[in-house]
Amino acid sequence: MSAYFITGTQKPWSVAWALWLAGFLIS
């Protein structure tokens, strides 16, 4: 999944994905 996340950072929606992932881990 890390590889998918790394390649995802190249896309504009990576920011939204990062925020969602962070919120999911925190909660």
PQR file with spaces between the fields and no chain letter, atoms N, CA, C, O and H, PARSE charges and radii, in Angstrom:
ATOM       1  N    MET     1       0.839   -1.187    0.000 -0.4000 1.5000
ATOM       2  CA   MET     1       0.000    0.000    0.000 -0.0000 2.0000
ATOM       3  C    MET     1       0.880    1.244    0.000  0.5500 1.7000
ATOM       4  O    MET     1       0.481    2.288   -0.517 -0.5500 1.4000
ATOM       5  N    SER     2       2.055    1.141    0.569 -0.4000 1.5000
ATOM       6  CA   SER     2       2.966    2.284    0.615 -0.0000 2.0000
ATOM       7  C    SER     2       3.354    2.726   -0.792  0.5500 1.7000
ATOM       8  O    SER     2       3.443    3.920   -1.076 -0.5500 1.4000
ATOM       9  H    SER     2       2.379    0.293    0.989  0.4000 1.0000
ATOM      10  N    ALA     3       3.584    1.753   -1.666 -0.4000 1.5000
ATOM      11  CA   ALA     3       3.956    2.071   -3.043 -0.0000 2.0000
ATOM      12  C    ALA     3       2.811    2.805   -3.732  0.5500 1.7000
ATOM      13  O    ALA     3       3.036    3.743   -4.496 -0.5500 1.4000
ATOM      14  H    ALA     3       3.512    0.783   -1.435  0.4000 1.0000
ATOM      15  N    TYR     4       1.582    2.370   -3.456 -0.4000 1.5000
ATOM      16  CA   TYR     4       0.407    3.004   -4.051 -0.0000 2.0000
ATOM      17  C    TYR     4       0.289    4.437   -3.544  0.5500 1.7000
ATOM      18  O    TYR     4      -0.083    5.344   -4.288 -0.5500 1.4000
ATOM      19  H    TYR     4       1.400    1.608   -2.835  0.4000 1.0000
ATOM      20  N    PHE     5       0.611    4.624   -2.270 -0.4000 1.5000
ATOM      21  CA   PHE     5       0.527    5.960   -1.678 -0.0000 2.0000
ATOM      22  C    PHE     5       1.584    6.876   -2.281  0.5500 1.7000
ATOM      23  O    PHE     5       1.318    8.043   -2.571 -0.5500 1.4000
ATOM      24  H    PHE     5       0.913    3.887   -1.666  0.4000 1.0000
ATOM      25  N    ILE     6       2.786    6.334   -2.466 -0.4000 1.5000
ATOM      26  CA   ILE     6       3.886    7.120   -3.032 -0.0000 2.0000
ATOM      27  C    ILE     6       3.544    7.578   -4.450  0.5500 1.7000
ATOM      28  O    ILE     6       3.765    8.738   -4.799 -0.5500 1.4000
ATOM      29  H    ILE     6       3.002    5.387   -2.230  0.4000 1.0000
ATOM      30  N    THR     7       3.009    6.676   -5.259 -0.4000 1.5000
ATOM      31  CA   THR     7       2.649    7.034   -6.631 -0.0000 2.0000
ATOM      32  C    THR     7       1.443    7.965   -6.621  0.5500 1.7000
ATOM      33  O    THR     7       1.264    8.771   -7.534 -0.5500 1.4000
ATOM      34  H    THR     7       2.829    5.734   -4.976  0.4000 1.0000
ATOM      35  N    GLY     8       0.617    7.850   -5.584 -0.4000 1.5000
ATOM      36  CA   GLY     8      -0.579    8.682   -5.474 -0.0000 2.0000
ATOM      37  C    GLY     8      -0.218   10.131   -5.183  0.5500 1.7000
ATOM      38  O    GLY     8      -0.983   11.044   -5.496 -0.5500 1.4000
ATOM      39  H    GLY     8       0.762    7.196   -4.842  0.4000 1.0000
ATOM      40  N    THR     9       0.958   10.341   -4.579 -0.4000 1.5000
ATOM      41  CA   THR     9       1.365   11.699   -4.242 -0.0000 2.0000
ATOM      42  C    THR     9       1.582   12.530   -5.500  0.5500 1.7000
ATOM      43  O    THR     9       1.641   13.757   -5.430 -0.5500 1.4000
ATOM      44  H    THR     9       1.579    9.599   -4.325  0.4000 1.0000
ATOM      45  N    GLN    10       1.700   11.880   -6.633 -0.4000 1.5000
ATOM      46  CA   GLN    10       1.910   12.581   -7.894 -0.0000 2.0000
ATOM      47  C    GLN    10       0.598   13.173   -8.414  0.5500 1.7000
ATOM      48  O    GLN    10       0.597   13.955   -9.365 -0.5500 1.4000
ATOM      49  H    GLN    10       1.652   10.882   -6.690  0.4000 1.0000
ATOM      50  N    LYS    11      -0.522   12.794   -7.782 -0.4000 1.5000
ATOM      51  CA   LYS    11      -1.829   13.255   -8.258 -0.0000 2.0000
ATOM      52  C    LYS    11      -2.401   14.324   -7.322  0.5500 1.7000
ATOM      53  O    LYS    11      -2.095   14.338   -6.129 -0.5500 1.4000
ATOM      54  H    LYS    11      -0.522   12.159   -7.010  0.4000 1.0000
ATOM      55  N    PRO    12      -3.225   15.208   -7.862 -0.5600 1.5000
ATOM      56  CA   PRO    12      -3.809   16.315   -7.087  0.2800 2.0000
ATOM      57  C    PRO    12      -4.629   15.830   -5.896  0.5500 1.7000
ATOM      58  O    PRO    12      -4.633   16.464   -4.841 -0.5500 1.4000
ATOM      59  N    TRP    13      -5.321   14.708   -6.065 -0.4000 1.5000
ATOM      60  CA   TRP    13      -6.193   14.219   -4.993 -0.0000 2.0000
ATOM      61  C    TRP    13      -5.414   13.551   -3.875  0.5500 1.7000
ATOM      62  O    TRP    13      -5.999   13.057   -2.912 -0.5500 1.4000
ATOM      63  H    TRP    13      -5.318   14.192   -6.922  0.4000 1.0000
ATOM      64  N    SER    14      -4.079   13.536   -4.002 -0.4000 1.5000
ATOM      65  CA   SER    14      -3.241   12.917   -2.969 -0.0000 2.0000
ATOM      66  C    SER    14      -3.390   13.665   -1.641  0.5500 1.7000
ATOM      67  O    SER    14      -3.298   13.070   -0.568 -0.5500 1.4000
ATOM      68  H    SER    14      -3.603   13.938   -4.784  0.4000 1.0000
ATOM      69  N    VAL    15      -3.621   14.970   -1.731 -0.4000 1.5000
ATOM      70  CA   VAL    15      -3.779   15.774   -0.519 -0.0000 2.0000
ATOM      71  C    VAL    15      -5.005   15.317    0.255  0.5500 1.7000
ATOM      72  O    VAL    15      -4.942   15.114    1.467 -0.5500 1.4000
ATOM      73  H    VAL    15      -3.696   15.453   -2.603  0.4000 1.0000
ATOM      74  N    ALA    16      -6.125   15.154   -0.452 -0.4000 1.5000
ATOM      75  CA   ALA    16      -7.362   14.715    0.192 -0.0000 2.0000
ATOM      76  C    ALA    16      -7.180   13.319    0.772  0.5500 1.7000
ATOM      77  O    ALA    16      -7.659   13.030    1.869 -0.5500 1.4000
ATOM      78  H    ALA    16      -6.177   15.319   -1.437  0.4000 1.0000
ATOM      79  N    TRP    17      -6.488   12.458    0.040 -0.4000 1.5000
ATOM      80  CA   TRP    17      -6.240   11.087    0.508 -0.0000 2.0000
ATOM      81  C    TRP    17      -5.378   11.106    1.762  0.5500 1.7000
ATOM      82  O    TRP    17      -5.630   10.348    2.699 -0.5500 1.4000
ATOM      83  H    TRP    17      -6.098   12.693   -0.851  0.4000 1.0000
ATOM      84  N    ALA    18      -4.363   11.965    1.789 -0.4000 1.5000
ATOM      85  CA   ALA    18      -3.473   12.057    2.946 -0.0000 2.0000
ATOM      86  C    ALA    18      -4.244   12.547    4.172  0.5500 1.7000
ATOM      87  O    ALA    18      -4.057   12.039    5.277 -0.5500 1.4000
ATOM      88  H    ALA    18      -4.158   12.580    1.027  0.4000 1.0000
ATOM      89  N    LEU    19      -5.104   13.532    3.966 -0.4000 1.5000
ATOM      90  CA   LEU    19      -5.900   14.065    5.072 -0.0000 2.0000
ATOM      91  C    LEU    19      -6.851   13.003    5.607  0.5500 1.7000
ATOM      92  O    LEU    19      -7.015   12.865    6.819 -0.5500 1.4000
ATOM      93  H    LEU    19      -5.256   13.944    3.068  0.4000 1.0000
ATOM      94  N    TRP    20      -7.481   12.247    4.701 -0.4000 1.5000
ATOM      95  CA   TRP    20      -8.415   11.189    5.112 -0.0000 2.0000
ATOM      96  C    TRP    20      -7.679   10.103    5.871  0.5500 1.7000
ATOM      97  O    TRP    20      -8.157    9.615    6.894 -0.5500 1.4000
ATOM      98  H    TRP    20      -7.348   12.359    3.716  0.4000 1.0000
ATOM      99  N    LEU    21      -6.518    9.727    5.368 -0.4000 1.5000
ATOM     100  CA   LEU    21      -5.729    8.680    6.013 -0.0000 2.0000
ATOM     101  C    LEU    21      -5.285    9.129    7.405  0.5500 1.7000
ATOM     102  O    LEU    21      -5.347    8.356    8.361 -0.5500 1.4000
ATOM     103  H    LEU    21      -6.129   10.124    4.536  0.4000 1.0000
ATOM     104  N    ALA    22      -4.843   10.366    7.514 -0.4000 1.5000
ATOM     105  CA   ALA    22      -4.405   10.897    8.803 -0.0000 2.0000
ATOM     106  C    ALA    22      -5.570   10.917    9.791  0.5500 1.7000
ATOM     107  O    ALA    22      -5.417   10.523   10.947 -0.5500 1.4000
ATOM     108  H    ALA    22      -4.793   10.994    6.737  0.4000 1.0000
ATOM     109  N    GLY    23      -6.722   11.374    9.335 -0.4000 1.5000
ATOM     110  CA   GLY    23      -7.909   11.421   10.190 -0.0000 2.0000
ATOM     111  C    GLY    23      -8.338   10.023   10.612  0.5500 1.7000
ATOM     112  O    GLY    23      -8.780    9.822   11.744 -0.5500 1.4000
ATOM     113  H    GLY    23      -6.846   11.695    8.396  0.4000 1.0000
ATOM     114  N    PHE    24      -8.211    9.062    9.712 -0.4000 1.5000
ATOM     115  CA   PHE    24      -8.598    7.684   10.009 -0.0000 2.0000
ATOM     116  C    PHE    24      -7.674    7.087   11.066  0.5500 1.7000
ATOM     117  O    PHE    24      -8.122    6.374   11.964 -0.5500 1.4000
ATOM     118  H    PHE    24      -7.852    9.225    8.793  0.4000 1.0000
ATOM     119  N    LEU    25      -6.387    7.383   10.953 -0.4000 1.5000
ATOM     120  CA   LEU    25      -5.414    6.842   11.912 -0.0000 2.0000
ATOM     121  C    LEU    25      -5.582    7.499   13.281  0.5500 1.7000
ATOM     122  O    LEU    25      -5.453    6.839   14.313 -0.5500 1.4000
ATOM     123  H    LEU    25      -6.022    7.962   10.224  0.4000 1.0000
ATOM     124  N    ILE    26      -5.868    8.789   13.285 -0.4000 1.5000
ATOM     125  CA   ILE    26      -6.031    9.515   14.549 -0.0000 2.0000
ATOM     126  C    ILE    26      -7.277    9.029   15.295  0.5500 1.7000
ATOM     127  O    ILE    26      -7.240    8.826   16.509 -0.5500 1.4000
ATOM     128  H    ILE    26      -5.973    9.325   12.447  0.4000 1.0000
ATOM     129  N    SER    27      -8.357    8.847   14.576 -0.4000 1.5000
ATOM     130  CA   SER    27      -9.614    8.418   15.186 -0.0000 2.0000
ATOM     131  C    SER    27      -9.699    6.902   15.254  0.5500 1.7000
ATOM     132  O    SER    27     -10.692    6.361   15.740 -0.5500 1.4000
ATOM     133  H    SER    27      -8.387    9.012   13.590  0.4000 1.0000
